[in-house]
Amino acid sequence: MTTGQPALIQAKLSKTLKARHVTMISFGGIIGAGLFVGSSAAIAAAGPAIIVSYLLAGLVILLVMRMLSEMATAHPGIGSFTEYARLGLGDLAGFVSGWLYWYFWVVVVAIEAIAGAAIVADWIPLPEWQIGLALMVCLTIVNLMSTRSYGEFEFWFASIKIAAIVAFIVVTASYVFGFATDAGVGLANYTAHGGFAPLGPVAVLAGITTVIFSLIGAEIAIIAAAESRESARTISRLTVTILVRILLFYVLSIMLIVAIVPWNEIVPGLSPFVAALERIGVPAAVTIMNVVVLTAVLSCLNSGVYITSRVLFTLASQGDAPQAMVKLSRSNVPARAILIGSSLGYGAVITAFISPSVVFAFLLNTSGAIMLIVYLLVAVAQIRLRKKLEAEDPKRLPIRMWLFPYASWLVVVAILAVLVAMGFTKELASQLYASLFCLAVAVAAFFGFRRRRASPS
């Protein structure tokens, strides 16, 4: 295992990202269409008690980020956060977590391109597949230009999203508590339609399996930290602080939506933000939210192109991907890795229109639980690395996991519980099994790849 190699290769990447870029990359990674649109299905499935589901899921993600922050400060310059699995559990875990994470974001890129195309198609009379490919081409060019250009675009994309959420919270809170009207609606809708948890506590726990996926993405900042001039310690502290603010945005938004719109009137697939604004009487609510959602989609698409390239670059540096992926362009970006990830994204977009119910549905299912599997590997690696560092050099731990080892094991148990819950949830079981199939393929690929590399030419 060549643990020193990634740091040497990462040094060649341009250190052009500033703290403000990494800050907004953290925001942009989590705040996406999953909040603005996807939250409707979660509310409809659990009622007002979905607030508890968001709090519990947010706690798990917050603890995961604290674990990553600890490892990032103890092992700076490692590149993709999936490499912590290699450090703690060996090459197999590093190979599997890296390729699964890469595959997850390739599928996400396609999903975001399709979502963006659906919005733009209402304004421009072109086929959606053409619009989707055009969006991908534009953001691929942005990433090819330089790391700084990616950071700048993400900064402004995320700024728009944050401004929109803050404005939404101010407007809806004014309506709920009567600051802008003679009498606010208050919190009566929390209990007026069957109680706070109308579908029972099981629905609240099942809601965690749904909402936890909308909170994934904060780890992007750890990857971006390798191309920032800020210290790993600064970035790690910054990331955890930002995540707390993001979770506050999420919870406050959902609390206000449920207060304004009865939960049983929320339609899955339609933005609950639009429903709340229309109930208040905000003009052009649909258009406003379409612009915000499009910005969120472009932000995730931009980050997806960036992430797939950096993960592939790191895998190549470890010998787990073709060495050609390590090649940097004149602007110090892994251009070949960017183009490979984008090309597969283009293919996935095309399959969404040619074979939406077979090929693309398979891609969606196989990516369903992948992030939880990756988080699980990294969490177990953190426990092993922490014990090793405490025995060797405790000073290498300027940032420590809270309540170790109990909080770390809590993360492991929580992720396993969510995976088991997926297996017993009719709508999610197929995603779990397809993702486990994907895991088996990655494990088999590891042994096949290593055997071929070890065989004499």
The 8 nearest C-alpha neighbors of each residue, nearest first, counted from 0:
[[1, 2, 90, 89, 317, 85, 86, 3],
 [0, 2, 3, 4, 317, 5, 318, 316],
 [1, 3, 4, 0, 5, 86, 6, 77],
 [4, 2, 1, 5, 6, 7, 77, 0],
 [3, 5, 7, 6, 1, 2, 8, 316],
 [6, 4, 8, 7, 77, 3, 9, 316],
 [7, 5, 76, 9, 77, 8, 4, 3],
 [8, 6, 4, 5, 10, 9, 3, 11],
 [7, 9, 5, 10, 6, 11, 4, 316],
 [8, 10, 6, 11, 12, 7, 5, 78],
 [11, 9, 8, 12, 7, 6, 13, 76],
 [12, 10, 9, 8, 13, 331, 7, 327],
 [13, 11, 9, 10, 331, 226, 14, 332],
 [12, 14, 15, 331, 226, 11, 146, 10],
 [15, 13, 226, 227, 228, 16, 12, 225],
 [14, 16, 13, 147, 227, 226, 17, 146],
 [17, 15, 227, 20, 147, 226, 14, 150],
 [16, 18, 20, 19, 227, 15, 21, 228],
 [17, 19, 21, 20, 22, 229, 16, 227],
 [20, 18, 22, 17, 21, 23, 154, 16],
 [19, 21, 17, 150, 23, 22, 18, 154],
 [22, 20, 24, 18, 23, 19, 220, 25],
 [23, 21, 19, 25, 20, 24, 18, 26],
 [22, 24, 26, 154, 25, 20, 21, 157],
 [23, 25, 21, 27, 26, 22, 28, 20],
 [26, 24, 23, 217, 28, 220, 22, 27],
 [27, 25, 23, 24, 28, 29, 30, 157],
 [26, 28, 157, 24, 30, 25, 29, 23],
 [27, 29, 216, 25, 217, 26, 24, 30],
 [30, 28, 216, 214, 27, 26, 217, 215],
 [31, 29, 27, 26, 28, 34, 295, 32],
 [32, 30, 295, 33, 34, 29, 296, 35],
 [31, 33, 35, 34, 36, 292, 295, 37],
 [34, 32, 37, 213, 31, 36, 35, 38],
 [35, 33, 38, 32, 37, 36, 31, 30],
 [34, 36, 32, 33, 270, 37, 272, 38],
 [37, 35, 270, 32, 38, 33, 34, 269],
 [38, 36, 33, 39, 34, 40, 35, 32],
 [37, 39, 41, 34, 40, 36, 33, 42],
 [38, 40, 267, 42, 37, 41, 271, 36],
 [41, 39, 267, 43, 38, 42, 37, 44],
 [40, 42, 38, 44, 39, 43, 206, 45],
 [43, 41, 46, 39, 44, 45, 40, 49],
 [42, 44, 40, 41, 46, 45, 265, 262],
 [43, 45, 41, 42, 40, 46, 202, 206],
 [46, 44, 202, 49, 42, 203, 43, 198],
 [45, 47, 42, 48, 262, 43, 49, 196],
 [48, 46, 49, 195, 189, 257, 50, 196],
 [49, 47, 50, 196, 46, 51, 195, 45],
 [50, 48, 52, 51, 47, 45, 42, 46],
 [49, 51, 48, 53, 52, 47, 54, 250],
 [52, 50, 54, 49, 53, 48, 55, 203],
 [53, 51, 49, 207, 55, 50, 54, 206],
 [52, 54, 56, 50, 51, 55, 57, 49],
 [53, 55, 51, 57, 52, 56, 58, 50],
 [56, 54, 58, 52, 57, 53, 51, 59],
 [57, 55, 53, 211, 59, 58, 207, 54],
 [56, 58, 54, 60, 55, 59, 53, 61],
 [57, 59, 61, 55, 56, 60, 54, 62],
 [58, 60, 56, 62, 57, 61, 410, 63],
 [61, 59, 63, 57, 62, 58, 64, 56],
 [62, 60, 58, 64, 63, 59, 57, 65],
 [61, 63, 65, 59, 64, 60, 58, 66],
 [64, 62, 60, 66, 61, 65, 59, 67],
 [65, 63, 67, 61, 66, 62, 68, 60],
 [66, 64, 68, 62, 67, 63, 400, 69],
 [65, 67, 63, 69, 64, 68, 400, 62],
 [66, 68, 64, 70, 65, 69, 71, 63],
 [69, 67, 235, 65, 71, 66, 70, 64],
 [68, 70, 398, 66, 399, 67, 71, 72],
 [69, 71, 73, 67, 68, 72, 74, 66],
 [72, 70, 68, 74, 75, 73, 69, 67],
 [73, 71, 232, 231, 75, 70, 69, 74],
 [72, 74, 70, 395, 71, 396, 75, 69],
 [73, 75, 71, 72, 70, 77, 76, 83],
 [76, 74, 71, 72, 77, 231, 73, 6],
 [77, 75, 6, 225, 78, 9, 74, 5],
 [76, 78, 6, 5, 75, 79, 74, 82],
 [79, 77, 76, 225, 222, 313, 80, 9],
 [78, 80, 222, 81, 310, 82, 313, 77],
 [79, 81, 82, 83, 222, 78, 221, 67],
 [82, 80, 83, 79, 97, 84, 96, 93],
 [81, 83, 85, 84, 80, 93, 79, 86],
 [84, 82, 86, 85, 81, 80, 87, 377],
 [83, 85, 377, 93, 82, 380, 87, 86],
 [86, 84, 93, 89, 82, 90, 83, 88],
 [87, 85, 83, 84, 89, 88, 82, 2],
 [86, 88, 380, 84, 384, 85, 383, 89],
 [87, 89, 85, 84, 380, 92, 86, 90],
 [88, 90, 85, 91, 92, 86, 87, 93],
 [89, 91, 93, 85, 92, 94, 0, 88],
 [90, 92, 94, 93, 89, 95, 445, 85],
 [93, 91, 95, 85, 90, 94, 84, 89],
 [94, 92, 85, 90, 84, 96, 91, 82],
 [95, 93, 91, 97, 92, 96, 90, 98],
 [94, 96, 92, 98, 97, 441, 93, 99],
 [95, 97, 99, 373, 93, 98, 81, 94],
 [98, 96, 100, 94, 81, 95, 99, 93],
 [97, 99, 101, 100, 95, 96, 102, 94],
 [100, 98, 102, 96, 101, 97, 95, 103],
 [99, 101, 103, 97, 98, 102, 96, 104],
 [100, 102, 98, 307, 104, 99, 103, 97],
 [101, 103, 105, 99, 100, 104, 98, 106],
 [104, 102, 100, 106, 366, 101, 105, 99],
 [103, 105, 107, 106, 101, 102, 303, 108],
 [106, 104, 102, 108, 107, 103, 344, 340],
 [105, 107, 109, 104, 108, 103, 110, 102],
 [108, 106, 104, 110, 109, 105, 111, 103],
 [109, 107, 300, 105, 111, 106, 303, 110],
 [108, 110, 112, 348, 106, 344, 107, 111],
 [111, 109, 107, 113, 112, 108, 114, 106],
 [110, 112, 114, 108, 296, 113, 109, 300],
 [113, 111, 131, 109, 115, 110, 114, 116],
 [112, 114, 116, 110, 111, 115, 131, 109],
 [115, 113, 111, 117, 116, 112, 110, 118],
 [116, 114, 112, 118, 113, 117, 293, 296],
 [115, 117, 131, 113, 119, 130, 127, 118],
 [118, 116, 114, 120, 115, 119, 127, 113],
 [119, 117, 115, 116, 120, 121, 114, 289],
 [118, 120, 116, 122, 121, 117, 123, 115],
 [121, 119, 123, 117, 122, 118, 116, 124],
 [122, 120, 119, 118, 123, 117, 124, 116],
 [121, 123, 119, 120, 124, 118, 125, 117],
 [122, 124, 120, 125, 121, 119, 130, 126],
 [125, 123, 120, 122, 126, 121, 119, 127],
 [124, 126, 123, 127, 120, 130, 129, 128],
 [127, 125, 129, 128, 130, 124, 120, 116],
 [126, 128, 130, 116, 129, 131, 120, 117],
 [127, 129, 131, 130, 126, 132, 349, 348],
 [130, 128, 132, 127, 131, 126, 133, 125],
 [129, 131, 133, 127, 116, 128, 132, 134],
 [132, 130, 112, 116, 128, 134, 133, 129],
 [131, 133, 135, 129, 134, 130, 136, 128],
 [134, 132, 130, 136, 135, 131, 129, 137],
 [135, 133, 131, 137, 132, 136, 130, 138],
 [134, 136, 132, 138, 133, 137, 139, 131],
 [135, 137, 139, 133, 134, 138, 132, 140],
 [138, 136, 134, 140, 135, 139, 133, 141],
 [137, 139, 141, 140, 135, 136, 301, 142],
 [138, 140, 136, 142, 141, 137, 135, 143],
 [141, 139, 143, 137, 138, 142, 144, 136],
 [142, 140, 138, 144, 139, 143, 149, 148],
 [141, 143, 139, 149, 140, 144, 145, 138],
 [142, 144, 140, 141, 145, 334, 139, 332],
 [143, 145, 141, 142, 140, 148, 330, 146],
 [146, 144, 147, 148, 330, 143, 142, 332],
 [145, 147, 149, 148, 150, 142, 332, 15],
 [146, 148, 150, 145, 149, 15, 16, 151],
 [149, 147, 151, 145, 150, 146, 141, 152],
 [150, 148, 146, 152, 142, 147, 151, 141],
 [149, 151, 147, 153, 20, 148, 152, 154],
 [152, 150, 154, 148, 153, 149, 147, 155],
 [153, 151, 149, 154, 155, 150, 156, 148],
 [152, 154, 156, 150, 151, 155, 157, 298],
 [155, 153, 151, 23, 157, 152, 20, 156],
 [154, 156, 158, 157, 152, 153, 159, 151],
 [157, 155, 153, 159, 158, 154, 298, 294],
 [156, 158, 27, 160, 154, 159, 155, 23],
 [159, 157, 155, 161, 160, 156, 154, 162],
 [158, 160, 162, 157, 156, 161, 163, 155],
 [161, 159, 157, 163, 158, 162, 164, 291],
 [160, 162, 164, 158, 163, 159, 165, 157],
 [161, 163, 159, 165, 160, 164, 166, 158],
 [162, 164, 160, 166, 161, 165, 167, 159],
 [165, 163, 167, 161, 166, 162, 168, 160],
 [164, 166, 168, 162, 167, 163, 161, 169],
 [167, 165, 163, 169, 164, 168, 162, 170],
 [166, 168, 164, 170, 165, 169, 171, 163],
 [169, 167, 165, 171, 166, 170, 172, 164],
 [168, 170, 166, 172, 167, 171, 173, 165],
 [171, 169, 167, 173, 168, 172, 166, 174],
 [170, 172, 174, 173, 168, 169, 167, 175],
 [173, 171, 175, 169, 174, 170, 168, 176],
 [174, 172, 178, 170, 179, 171, 176, 175],
 [173, 175, 171, 177, 172, 183, 176, 179],
 [176, 174, 183, 184, 172, 185, 173, 177],
 [177, 175, 183, 173, 174, 185, 178, 172],
 [183, 178, 176, 182, 180, 174, 179, 175],
 [177, 179, 173, 176, 180, 174, 183, 181],
 [180, 178, 173, 177, 174, 181, 183, 176],
 [181, 179, 177, 182, 178, 183, 174, 173],
 [180, 182, 177, 183, 179, 178, 174, 176],
 [183, 181, 177, 180, 184, 176, 178, 174],
 [177, 184, 182, 176, 175, 185, 174, 180],
 [183, 185, 175, 186, 176, 182, 259, 174],
 [186, 184, 175, 183, 176, 187, 258, 177],
 [185, 187, 258, 188, 189, 184, 175, 190],
 [186, 188, 189, 185, 191, 190, 258, 184],
 [189, 187, 191, 258, 190, 186, 261, 257],
 [188, 190, 195, 187, 47, 186, 191, 258],
 [189, 191, 194, 195, 188, 192, 187, 193],
 [192, 190, 188, 187, 194, 189, 193, 261],
 [193, 191, 194, 190, 188, 261, 197, 263],
 [192, 194, 197, 191, 190, 195, 196, 198],
 [195, 193, 190, 197, 196, 192, 191, 189],
 [194, 196, 190, 189, 47, 48, 197, 46],
 [195, 197, 48, 199, 194, 198, 46, 47],
 [198, 196, 193, 194, 199, 195, 46, 45],
 [199, 197, 196, 202, 45, 200, 46, 201],
 [198, 200, 196, 201, 197, 202, 203, 45],
 [201, 199, 203, 202, 204, 196, 198, 48],
 [202, 200, 204, 203, 199, 205, 198, 206],
 [201, 203, 205, 45, 200, 204, 199, 198],
 [204, 202, 206, 200, 201, 205, 45, 52],
 [203, 205, 201, 206, 207, 202, 200, 52],
 [206, 204, 202, 207, 203, 208, 201, 420],
 [207, 205, 203, 209, 204, 208, 52, 202],
 [206, 208, 52, 210, 209, 205, 204, 56],
 [209, 207, 206, 205, 417, 211, 210, 421],
 [210, 208, 206, 207, 211, 212, 41, 205],
 [209, 211, 207, 213, 212, 208, 206, 53],
 [212, 210, 56, 214, 213, 209, 207, 208],
 [213, 211, 214, 210, 215, 209, 208, 33],
 [212, 214, 33, 210, 211, 215, 34, 29],
 [215, 213, 211, 212, 29, 216, 210, 57],
 [216, 214, 212, 213, 29, 217, 211, 60],
 [215, 217, 28, 29, 218, 219, 214, 25],
 [218, 216, 25, 219, 28, 29, 215, 220],
 [217, 219, 220, 221, 216, 64, 222, 80],
 [220, 218, 222, 217, 221, 216, 223, 28],
 [219, 221, 223, 25, 218, 222, 21, 224],
 [220, 222, 224, 218, 219, 223, 80, 71],
 [223, 221, 79, 219, 220, 224, 78, 225],
 [222, 224, 220, 225, 221, 226, 219, 21],
 [223, 225, 227, 221, 226, 222, 220, 234],
 [224, 226, 223, 76, 78, 227, 222, 9],
 [227, 225, 14, 224, 223, 16, 13, 15],
 [226, 228, 16, 14, 224, 229, 225, 15],
 [227, 229, 14, 230, 17, 16, 226, 15],
 [228, 230, 227, 233, 231, 234, 18, 17],
 [231, 229, 233, 232, 234, 228, 227, 224],
 [230, 232, 234, 72, 233, 75, 235, 71],
 [231, 233, 235, 72, 230, 234, 236, 398],
 [234, 232, 230, 236, 231, 235, 237, 229],
 [233, 235, 237, 231, 232, 236, 238, 230],
 [236, 234, 68, 232, 238, 237, 233, 231],
 [237, 235, 233, 238, 239, 234, 232, 240],
 [236, 238, 234, 240, 235, 239, 233, 241],
 [237, 239, 241, 235, 240, 236, 234, 242],
 [238, 240, 242, 241, 236, 237, 64, 243],
 [241, 239, 237, 243, 238, 242, 236, 244],
 [240, 242, 244, 238, 243, 239, 237, 245],
 [241, 243, 245, 239, 244, 240, 246, 238],
 [242, 244, 246, 240, 241, 245, 247, 239],
 [245, 243, 247, 241, 242, 246, 248, 240],
 [246, 244, 242, 248, 247, 243, 241, 249],
 [247, 245, 249, 243, 248, 244, 250, 242],
 [246, 248, 244, 250, 245, 249, 251, 243],
 [249, 247, 245, 246, 251, 250, 252, 244],
 [250, 248, 246, 252, 247, 251, 245, 253],
 [249, 251, 253, 247, 252, 248, 254, 246],
 [252, 250, 254, 248, 253, 249, 247, 255],
 [253, 251, 249, 255, 250, 254, 248, 256],
 [252, 254, 256, 250, 255, 251, 257, 249],
 [255, 253, 251, 257, 252, 256, 250, 258],
 [254, 256, 258, 252, 253, 257, 251, 259],
 [255, 257, 253, 259, 258, 254, 275, 260],
 [256, 258, 260, 254, 259, 255, 262, 47],
 [257, 259, 255, 186, 188, 256, 260, 254],
 [258, 260, 256, 257, 275, 255, 261, 175],
 [259, 261, 257, 256, 258, 275, 262, 264],
 [262, 260, 263, 264, 188, 257, 259, 258],
 [261, 263, 46, 264, 265, 257, 260, 43],
 [264, 262, 261, 265, 43, 46, 192, 266],
 [265, 263, 262, 261, 266, 260, 43, 274],
 [264, 266, 262, 263, 43, 39, 271, 267],
 [265, 267, 269, 264, 268, 39, 43, 40],
 [268, 266, 40, 39, 269, 265, 43, 37],
 [267, 269, 39, 266, 36, 40, 37, 270],
 [270, 268, 267, 266, 36, 271, 39, 265],
 [269, 271, 36, 272, 273, 35, 39, 268],
 [272, 270, 274, 273, 39, 275, 269, 265],
 [271, 273, 275, 270, 274, 276, 35, 256],
 [272, 274, 276, 271, 270, 275, 284, 285],
 [273, 275, 271, 277, 272, 276, 278, 270],
 [276, 274, 278, 272, 273, 277, 256, 260],
 [277, 275, 279, 273, 281, 278, 274, 284],
 [276, 278, 280, 274, 279, 275, 281, 273],
 [279, 277, 275, 276, 280, 274, 260, 259],
 [278, 280, 276, 277, 281, 275, 174, 171],
 [279, 281, 277, 278, 282, 276, 284, 275],
 [280, 282, 276, 277, 284, 279, 283, 278],
 [281, 283, 284, 280, 277, 276, 285, 287],
 [284, 282, 286, 285, 287, 281, 277, 288],
 [285, 283, 287, 282, 286, 273, 281, 276],
 [286, 284, 288, 287, 283, 273, 289, 277],
 [287, 285, 289, 283, 288, 284, 290, 291],
 [286, 288, 284, 290, 289, 285, 283, 291],
 [287, 289, 291, 290, 285, 286, 292, 284],
 [290, 288, 286, 292, 291, 287, 293, 285],
 [291, 289, 293, 288, 287, 292, 294, 286],
 [290, 292, 288, 294, 293, 289, 295, 160],
 [291, 293, 295, 289, 294, 290, 288, 32],
 [294, 292, 296, 290, 295, 291, 115, 289],
 [293, 295, 291, 297, 292, 296, 156, 298],
 [296, 294, 31, 292, 298, 293, 297, 32],
 [295, 297, 293, 299, 298, 111, 294, 115],
 [298, 296, 300, 294, 299, 295, 301, 293],
 [297, 299, 295, 301, 296, 300, 156, 153],
 [300, 298, 302, 296, 301, 297, 303, 295],
 [299, 301, 297, 303, 108, 298, 302, 111],
 [302, 300, 298, 299, 303, 304, 138, 297],
 [303, 301, 305, 299, 300, 304, 306, 298],
 [302, 304, 300, 306, 305, 301, 108, 104],
 [303, 305, 302, 301, 307, 306, 300, 308],
 [306, 304, 302, 303, 308, 307, 309, 142],
 [307, 305, 303, 309, 308, 304, 302, 310],
 [308, 306, 101, 310, 304, 309, 305, 340],
 [307, 309, 337, 336, 311, 306, 305, 310],
 [310, 308, 312, 306, 311, 307, 313, 305],
 [309, 311, 313, 312, 307, 308, 79, 306],
 [312, 310, 314, 308, 313, 309, 336, 307],
 [311, 313, 309, 315, 310, 325, 314, 324],
 [314, 312, 316, 310, 315, 311, 309, 78],
 [315, 313, 311, 319, 317, 316, 320, 312],
 [316, 314, 320, 318, 312, 317, 319, 322],
 [315, 317, 313, 314, 318, 5, 312, 325],
 [318, 316, 314, 315, 319, 313, 1, 5],
 [317, 319, 315, 316, 320, 314, 322, 321],
 [318, 320, 314, 315, 317, 94, 321, 316],
 [321, 319, 315, 314, 318, 322, 311, 324],
 [322, 320, 323, 315, 324, 319, 318, 325],
 [323, 321, 324, 315, 325, 320, 318, 316],
 [322, 324, 321, 325, 326, 335, 315, 320],
 [325, 323, 336, 322, 326, 312, 335, 321],
 [326, 324, 312, 323, 322, 315, 327, 316],
 [325, 327, 324, 323, 333, 328, 335, 334],
 [328, 326, 333, 332, 331, 334, 325, 329],
 [327, 329, 331, 330, 332, 334, 333, 326],
 [330, 328, 331, 327, 332, 145, 334, 144],
 [329, 331, 328, 145, 332, 144, 327, 143],
 [332, 330, 328, 327, 329, 12, 13, 333],
 [331, 333, 327, 328, 334, 330, 145, 12],
 [334, 332, 327, 336, 335, 326, 328, 337],
 [333, 335, 337, 336, 332, 328, 143, 338],
 [336, 334, 338, 337, 333, 324, 339, 326],
 [335, 337, 308, 339, 324, 333, 334, 338],
 [338, 336, 308, 334, 335, 340, 339, 341],
 [337, 339, 341, 335, 336, 340, 342, 334],
 [340, 338, 342, 336, 341, 337, 335, 343],
 [341, 339, 343, 337, 342, 338, 307, 344],
 [340, 342, 344, 338, 343, 339, 337, 345],
 [343, 341, 345, 339, 344, 340, 338, 346],
 [344, 342, 346, 345, 340, 341, 347, 339],
 [343, 345, 341, 347, 109, 342, 346, 105],
 [346, 344, 342, 348, 343, 347, 341, 349],
 [345, 347, 343, 349, 344, 348, 350, 342],
 [346, 348, 344, 350, 349, 345, 109, 343],
 [349, 347, 351, 345, 109, 346, 350, 344],
 [348, 350, 346, 351, 347, 352, 353, 345],
 [351, 349, 353, 347, 354, 352, 348, 359],
 [352, 350, 355, 348, 359, 349, 354, 353],
 [351, 353, 350, 349, 355, 354, 128, 348],
 [352, 354, 350, 351, 349, 355, 358, 359],
 [353, 355, 350, 358, 357, 356, 351, 352],
 [356, 354, 351, 359, 352, 357, 360, 353],
 [355, 357, 360, 354, 359, 358, 361, 351],
 [358, 356, 360, 354, 355, 359, 361, 362],
 [359, 357, 361, 360, 354, 355, 362, 350],
 [358, 360, 362, 355, 351, 361, 350, 357],
 [359, 361, 363, 356, 357, 362, 358, 355],
 [362, 360, 358, 364, 359, 363, 357, 365],
 [363, 361, 359, 365, 360, 364, 366, 358],
 [364, 362, 360, 361, 366, 365, 359, 367],
 [363, 365, 430, 361, 367, 366, 362, 433],
 [364, 366, 434, 433, 362, 367, 363, 430],
 [367, 365, 369, 103, 363, 364, 434, 368],
 [366, 368, 430, 364, 365, 369, 434, 363],
 [369, 367, 371, 431, 434, 370, 366, 430],
 [368, 370, 372, 366, 371, 434, 367, 373],
 [371, 369, 373, 372, 368, 374, 100, 103],
 [370, 372, 374, 373, 369, 368, 375, 414],
 [371, 373, 375, 369, 370, 374, 376, 368],
 [374, 372, 370, 376, 96, 375, 371, 369],
 [373, 375, 371, 377, 372, 376, 378, 370],
 [376, 374, 372, 378, 373, 377, 371, 411],
 [377, 375, 373, 379, 378, 374, 84, 380],
 [376, 378, 84, 380, 374, 375, 379, 381],
 [379, 377, 375, 381, 380, 376, 374, 411],
 [378, 380, 382, 376, 381, 377, 375, 383],
 [379, 381, 87, 377, 383, 84, 378, 382],
 [382, 380, 384, 378, 379, 383, 385, 377],
 [383, 381, 379, 385, 380, 384, 386, 378],
 [382, 384, 380, 386, 381, 385, 87, 387],
 [385, 383, 387, 381, 87, 386, 382, 380],
 [386, 384, 388, 382, 387, 383, 381, 389],
 [385, 387, 389, 383, 384, 388, 390, 382],
 [386, 388, 384, 390, 385, 389, 391, 383],
 [389, 387, 391, 385, 390, 392, 386, 393],
 [390, 388, 393, 386, 387, 391, 392, 385],
 [389, 391, 387, 388, 392, 386, 393, 385],
 [392, 390, 388, 389, 387, 393, 386, 395],
 [391, 393, 388, 394, 389, 395, 390, 396],
 [392, 394, 389, 395, 396, 388, 391, 390],
 [395, 393, 396, 392, 397, 389, 388, 73],
 [396, 394, 73, 393, 392, 397, 388, 72],
 [395, 397, 398, 394, 73, 393, 399, 69],
 [398, 396, 395, 399, 394, 72, 232, 69],
 [399, 397, 69, 396, 72, 68, 400, 232],
 [400, 398, 69, 396, 401, 397, 65, 66],
 [399, 401, 66, 403, 65, 69, 402, 398],
 [400, 402, 403, 399, 406, 65, 62, 407],
 [403, 401, 406, 405, 404, 400, 407, 399],
 [404, 402, 405, 401, 406, 400, 407, 399],
 [403, 405, 407, 406, 402, 408, 382, 400],
 [406, 404, 403, 408, 407, 402, 409, 401],
 [407, 405, 409, 402, 408, 403, 404, 410],
 [408, 406, 410, 404, 409, 405, 403, 411],
 [407, 409, 411, 405, 410, 406, 412, 404],
 [408, 410, 406, 412, 407, 411, 413, 405],
 [409, 411, 413, 407, 408, 412, 59, 414],
 [410, 412, 408, 414, 409, 413, 375, 415],
 [411, 413, 415, 409, 410, 414, 416, 408],
 [414, 412, 416, 410, 415, 411, 409, 417],
 [415, 413, 417, 416, 411, 412, 410, 418],
 [414, 416, 418, 412, 417, 413, 419, 411],
 [417, 415, 413, 419, 414, 418, 420, 412],
 [416, 418, 420, 414, 415, 419, 208, 421],
 [417, 419, 415, 421, 420, 416, 414, 422],
 [418, 420, 416, 422, 421, 417, 415, 423],
 [421, 419, 417, 423, 422, 418, 416, 424],
 [422, 420, 424, 418, 427, 428, 419, 423],
 [421, 423, 428, 419, 420, 424, 431, 418],
 [424, 422, 420, 421, 425, 428, 419, 427],
 [425, 423, 421, 427, 426, 422, 428, 420],
 [424, 426, 428, 427, 423, 422, 429, 421],
 [425, 427, 424, 428, 429, 421, 430, 423],
 [428, 426, 421, 430, 424, 429, 425, 431],
 [429, 427, 422, 431, 421, 430, 425, 424],
 [428, 430, 432, 431, 427, 433, 364, 426],
 [431, 429, 364, 367, 433, 427, 428, 432],
 [430, 432, 434, 428, 429, 433, 368, 435],
 [433, 431, 435, 429, 434, 430, 436, 428],
 [432, 434, 365, 436, 430, 435, 431, 364],
 [433, 435, 365, 437, 431, 436, 432, 368],
 [436, 434, 438, 432, 437, 433, 431, 439],
 [435, 437, 433, 439, 434, 438, 432, 440],
 [436, 438, 434, 440, 435, 439, 365, 433],
 [439, 437, 435, 441, 436, 440, 434, 442],
 [438, 440, 436, 442, 441, 437, 443, 435],
 [439, 441, 437, 443, 438, 442, 444, 436],
 [442, 440, 444, 438, 439, 443, 95, 445],
 [443, 441, 439, 445, 444, 440, 95, 438],
 [442, 444, 440, 445, 441, 446, 439, 447],
 [445, 443, 441, 447, 442, 446, 448, 440],
 [446, 444, 442, 448, 443, 447, 449, 441],
 [445, 447, 449, 443, 448, 444, 450, 442],
 [446, 448, 444, 450, 445, 449, 451, 443],
 [449, 447, 445, 451, 450, 446, 444, 452],
 [448, 450, 452, 446, 451, 447, 445, 453],
 [451, 449, 453, 447, 452, 448, 446, 454],
 [452, 450, 454, 448, 453, 449, 447, 455],
 [451, 453, 449, 450, 454, 448, 455, 447],
 [452, 454, 450, 451, 449, 455, 448, 456],
 [453, 455, 451, 452, 450, 456, 449, 448],
 [456, 454, 453, 452, 451, 450, 449, 448],
 [455, 454, 452, 453, 451, 450, 449, 448]]
